[in-house]
C-alpha cells in the first residue's frame, strides 16, 4: 500500500507551505495585508501537519519505499526577493504550492474512501477546503497586484 507515501508528501508539502508563507511574510513585511495574511495562512498549514499526524502514524506500517523529494521548494523561494515584481512572483510561487497540496488531498480522499476510513475522509475534506481558501486568496491577491505591478511604471 502506498497511502503513507502520499500522507508523507502532503505533510512535507504543508511544512514547506508554512515555511514559504513565513518567508513571504518576512520579505514583504511592508505590505500589511501580505504580512499578516501570510502569517495566518502559515498557521493553517502548521495545523494541518498536526491534524495529519495520527493518520500518518496509523498508516506508517503500510508505507512503500518511495522517498518523495522536496521538489517544489527546492526551486521556489531560493533567496529573498524584494520589490513589486518580486511580490508578484512570490504570490505566484505560493499559489503553485497550494495546487500541489490540493491535488494531493484529492488523491488521499480517494484512497480514504477506498479504505472506508471515514475519519480520514472527513479530515481530508476539511483540510482540502482550507487549502482551497489559501489558493483562492492568493489568486485574488495576484489579480489585484498584477495590473499595478506589470503596467504601471516604476
MODELLER restraints for C-alpha pairs under 7 A, 6 or more apart:
rsr = mdl.restraints
at = mdl.atoms
rsr.add(forms.Gaussian(group=physical.xy_distance, feature=features.Distance(at['CA:1:A'], at['CA:62:A']), mean=5.65, stdev=0.5))
rsr.add(forms.Gaussian(group=physical.xy_distance, feature=features.Distance(at['CA:1:A'], at['CA:63:A']), mean=6.30, stdev=0.5))
rsr.add(forms.Gaussian(group=physical.xy_distance, feature=features.Distance(at['CA:1:A'], at['CA:64:A']), mean=6.32, stdev=0.5))
rsr.add(forms.Gaussian(group=physical.xy_distance, feature=features.Distance(at['CA:2:A'], at['CA:62:A']), mean=6.99, stdev=0.5))
rsr.add(forms.Gaussian(group=physical.xy_distance, feature=features.Distance(at['CA:2:A'], at['CA:63:A']), mean=5.60, stdev=0.5))
rsr.add(forms.Gaussian(group=physical.xy_distance, feature=features.Distance(at['CA:2:A'], at['CA:64:A']), mean=5.31, stdev=0.5))
rsr.add(forms.Gaussian(group=physical.xy_distance, feature=features.Distance(at['CA:3:A'], at['CA:63:A']), mean=6.94, stdev=0.5))
rsr.add(forms.Gaussian(group=physical.xy_distance, feature=features.Distance(at['CA:3:A'], at['CA:111:A']), mean=6.92, stdev=0.5))
rsr.add(forms.Gaussian(group=physical.xy_distance, feature=features.Distance(at['CA:4:A'], at['CA:56:A']), mean=6.38, stdev=0.5))
rsr.add(forms.Gaussian(group=physical.xy_distance, feature=features.Distance(at['CA:4:A'], at['CA:59:A']), mean=5.56, stdev=0.5))
rsr.add(forms.Gaussian(group=physical.xy_distance, feature=features.Distance(at['CA:4:A'], at['CA:60:A']), mean=5.91, stdev=0.5))
rsr.add(forms.Gaussian(group=physical.xy_distance, feature=features.Distance(at['CA:4:A'], at['CA:62:A']), mean=6.58, stdev=0.5))
rsr.add(forms.Gaussian(group=physical.xy_distance, feature=features.Distance(at['CA:4:A'], at['CA:63:A']), mean=4.90, stdev=0.5))
rsr.add(forms.Gaussian(group=physical.xy_distance, feature=features.Distance(at['CA:5:A'], at['CA:63:A']), mean=6.08, stdev=0.5))
rsr.add(forms.Gaussian(group=physical.xy_distance, feature=features.Distance(at['CA:5:A'], at['CA:64:A']), mean=6.54, stdev=0.5))
rsr.add(forms.Gaussian(group=physical.xy_distance, feature=features.Distance(at['CA:5:A'], at['CA:66:A']), mean=6.52, stdev=0.5))
rsr.add(forms.Gaussian(group=physical.xy_distance, feature=features.Distance(at['CA:6:A'], at['CA:108:A']), mean=6.86, stdev=0.5))
rsr.add(forms.Gaussian(group=physical.xy_distance, feature=features.Distance(at['CA:7:A'], at['CA:56:A']), mean=6.06, stdev=0.5))
rsr.add(forms.Gaussian(group=physical.xy_distance, feature=features.Distance(at['CA:9:A'], at['CA:68:A']), mean=6.56, stdev=0.5))
rsr.add(forms.Gaussian(group=physical.xy_distance, feature=features.Distance(at['CA:10:A'], at['CA:101:A']), mean=6.21, stdev=0.5))
rsr.add(forms.Gaussian(group=physical.xy_distance, feature=features.Distance(at['CA:10:A'], at['CA:104:A']), mean=6.38, stdev=0.5))
rsr.add(forms.Gaussian(group=physical.xy_distance, feature=features.Distance(at['CA:11:A'], at['CA:49:A']), mean=5.49, stdev=0.5))
rsr.add(forms.Gaussian(group=physical.xy_distance, feature=features.Distance(at['CA:13:A'], at['CA:101:A']), mean=6.45, stdev=0.5))
rsr.add(forms.Gaussian(group=physical.xy_distance, feature=features.Distance(at['CA:14:A'], at['CA:45:A']), mean=5.25, stdev=0.5))
rsr.add(forms.Gaussian(group=physical.xy_distance, feature=features.Distance(at['CA:14:A'], at['CA:49:A']), mean=6.43, stdev=0.5))
rsr.add(forms.Gaussian(group=physical.xy_distance, feature=features.Distance(at['CA:15:A'], at['CA:45:A']), mean=6.74, stdev=0.5))
rsr.add(forms.Gaussian(group=physical.xy_distance, feature=features.Distance(at['CA:15:A'], at['CA:46:A']), mean=6.69, stdev=0.5))
rsr.add(forms.Gaussian(group=physical.xy_distance, feature=features.Distance(at['CA:16:A'], at['CA:73:A']), mean=6.53, stdev=0.5))
rsr.add(forms.Gaussian(group=physical.xy_distance, feature=features.Distance(at['CA:17:A'], at['CA:42:A']), mean=6.88, stdev=0.5))
rsr.add(forms.Gaussian(group=physical.xy_distance, feature=features.Distance(at['CA:17:A'], at['CA:45:A']), mean=6.59, stdev=0.5))
rsr.add(forms.Gaussian(group=physical.xy_distance, feature=features.Distance(at['CA:17:A'], at['CA:97:A']), mean=6.56, stdev=0.5))
rsr.add(forms.Gaussian(group=physical.xy_distance, feature=features.Distance(at['CA:18:A'], at['CA:42:A']), mean=4.16, stdev=0.5))
rsr.add(forms.Gaussian(group=physical.xy_distance, feature=features.Distance(at['CA:18:A'], at['CA:43:A']), mean=6.91, stdev=0.5))
rsr.add(forms.Gaussian(group=physical.xy_distance, feature=features.Distance(at['CA:18:A'], at['CA:45:A']), mean=5.41, stdev=0.5))
rsr.add(forms.Gaussian(group=physical.xy_distance, feature=features.Distance(at['CA:18:A'], at['CA:46:A']), mean=6.26, stdev=0.5))
rsr.add(forms.Gaussian(group=physical.xy_distance, feature=features.Distance(at['CA:21:A'], at['CA:38:A']), mean=5.05, stdev=0.5))
rsr.add(forms.Gaussian(group=physical.xy_distance, feature=features.Distance(at['CA:21:A'], at['CA:39:A']), mean=6.52, stdev=0.5))
rsr.add(forms.Gaussian(group=physical.xy_distance, feature=features.Distance(at['CA:21:A'], at['CA:41:A']), mean=6.91, stdev=0.5))
rsr.add(forms.Gaussian(group=physical.xy_distance, feature=features.Distance(at['CA:21:A'], at['CA:42:A']), mean=5.33, stdev=0.5))
rsr.add(forms.Gaussian(group=physical.xy_distance, feature=features.Distance(at['CA:22:A'], at['CA:38:A']), mean=6.43, stdev=0.5))
rsr.add(forms.Gaussian(group=physical.xy_distance, feature=features.Distance(at['CA:22:A'], at['CA:39:A']), mean=5.93, stdev=0.5))
rsr.add(forms.Gaussian(group=physical.xy_distance, feature=features.Distance(at['CA:22:A'], at['CA:42:A']), mean=6.28, stdev=0.5))
rsr.add(forms.Gaussian(group=physical.xy_distance, feature=features.Distance(at['CA:24:A'], at['CA:90:A']), mean=6.68, stdev=0.5))
rsr.add(forms.Gaussian(group=physical.xy_distance, feature=features.Distance(at['CA:25:A'], at['CA:34:A']), mean=6.18, stdev=0.5))
rsr.add(forms.Gaussian(group=physical.xy_distance, feature=features.Distance(at['CA:25:A'], at['CA:35:A']), mean=4.22, stdev=0.5))
rsr.add(forms.Gaussian(group=physical.xy_distance, feature=features.Distance(at['CA:25:A'], at['CA:38:A']), mean=5.50, stdev=0.5))
rsr.add(forms.Gaussian(group=physical.xy_distance, feature=features.Distance(at['CA:25:A'], at['CA:39:A']), mean=6.39, stdev=0.5))
rsr.add(forms.Gaussian(group=physical.xy_distance, feature=features.Distance(at['CA:26:A'], at['CA:35:A']), mean=6.85, stdev=0.5))
rsr.add(forms.Gaussian(group=physical.xy_distance, feature=features.Distance(at['CA:27:A'], at['CA:80:A']), mean=6.24, stdev=0.5))
rsr.add(forms.Gaussian(group=physical.xy_distance, feature=features.Distance(at['CA:27:A'], at['CA:81:A']), mean=6.84, stdev=0.5))
rsr.add(forms.Gaussian(group=physical.xy_distance, feature=features.Distance(at['CA:27:A'], at['CA:82:A']), mean=6.53, stdev=0.5))
rsr.add(forms.Gaussian(group=physical.xy_distance, feature=features.Distance(at['CA:28:A'], at['CA:34:A']), mean=6.75, stdev=0.5))
rsr.add(forms.Gaussian(group=physical.xy_distance, feature=features.Distance(at['CA:28:A'], at['CA:35:A']), mean=6.30, stdev=0.5))
rsr.add(forms.Gaussian(group=physical.xy_distance, feature=features.Distance(at['CA:29:A'], at['CA:35:A']), mean=4.94, stdev=0.5))
rsr.add(forms.Gaussian(group=physical.xy_distance, feature=features.Distance(at['CA:41:A'], at['CA:134:A']), mean=6.70, stdev=0.5))
rsr.add(forms.Gaussian(group=physical.xy_distance, feature=features.Distance(at['CA:48:A'], at['CA:127:A']), mean=6.63, stdev=0.5))
rsr.add(forms.Gaussian(group=physical.xy_distance, feature=features.Distance(at['CA:76:A'], at['CA:93:A']), mean=6.38, stdev=0.5))
rsr.add(forms.Gaussian(group=physical.xy_distance, feature=features.Distance(at['CA:84:A'], at['CA:149:A']), mean=5.89, stdev=0.5))
rsr.add(forms.Gaussian(group=physical.xy_distance, feature=features.Distance(at['CA:85:A'], at['CA:149:A']), mean=6.20, stdev=0.5))
rsr.add(forms.Gaussian(group=physical.xy_distance, feature=features.Distance(at['CA:88:A'], at['CA:142:A']), mean=6.47, stdev=0.5))
rsr.add(forms.Gaussian(group=physical.xy_distance, feature=features.Distance(at['CA:88:A'], at['CA:145:A']), mean=6.90, stdev=0.5))
rsr.add(forms.Gaussian(group=physical.xy_distance, feature=features.Distance(at['CA:88:A'], at['CA:146:A']), mean=6.83, stdev=0.5))
rsr.add(forms.Gaussian(group=physical.xy_distance, feature=features.Distance(at['CA:91:A'], at['CA:138:A']), mean=6.23, stdev=0.5))
rsr.add(forms.Gaussian(group=physical.xy_distance, feature=features.Distance(at['CA:91:A'], at['CA:142:A']), mean=6.53, stdev=0.5))
rsr.add(forms.Gaussian(group=physical.xy_distance, feature=features.Distance(at['CA:95:A'], at['CA:135:A']), mean=5.65, stdev=0.5))
rsr.add(forms.Gaussian(group=physical.xy_distance, feature=features.Distance(at['CA:95:A'], at['CA:138:A']), mean=6.02, stdev=0.5))
rsr.add(forms.Gaussian(group=physical.xy_distance, feature=features.Distance(at['CA:98:A'], at['CA:131:A']), mean=6.37, stdev=0.5))
rsr.add(forms.Gaussian(group=physical.xy_distance, feature=features.Distance(at['CA:98:A'], at['CA:135:A']), mean=5.65, stdev=0.5))
rsr.add(forms.Gaussian(group=physical.xy_distance, feature=features.Distance(at['CA:102:A'], at['CA:128:A']), mean=6.02, stdev=0.5))
rsr.add(forms.Gaussian(group=physical.xy_distance, feature=features.Distance(at['CA:102:A'], at['CA:131:A']), mean=6.35, stdev=0.5))
rsr.add(forms.Gaussian(group=physical.xy_distance, feature=features.Distance(at['CA:102:A'], at['CA:132:A']), mean=6.80, stdev=0.5))
rsr.add(forms.Gaussian(group=physical.xy_distance, feature=features.Distance(at['CA:105:A'], at['CA:124:A']), mean=6.18, stdev=0.5))
rsr.add(forms.Gaussian(group=physical.xy_distance, feature=features.Distance(at['CA:105:A'], at['CA:128:A']), mean=5.84, stdev=0.5))
rsr.add(forms.Gaussian(group=physical.xy_distance, feature=features.Distance(at['CA:109:A'], at['CA:121:A']), mean=5.60, stdev=0.5))
rsr.add(forms.Gaussian(group=physical.xy_distance, feature=features.Distance(at['CA:109:A'], at['CA:124:A']), mean=5.98, stdev=0.5))
rsr.add(forms.Gaussian(group=physical.xy_distance, feature=features.Distance(at['CA:112:A'], at['CA:120:A']), mean=5.97, stdev=0.5))
rsr.add(forms.Gaussian(group=physical.xy_distance, feature=features.Distance(at['CA:112:A'], at['CA:121:A']), mean=5.60, stdev=0.5))
rsr.add(forms.Gaussian(group=physical.xy_distance, feature=features.Distance(at['CA:113:A'], at['CA:121:A']), mean=6.45, stdev=0.5))
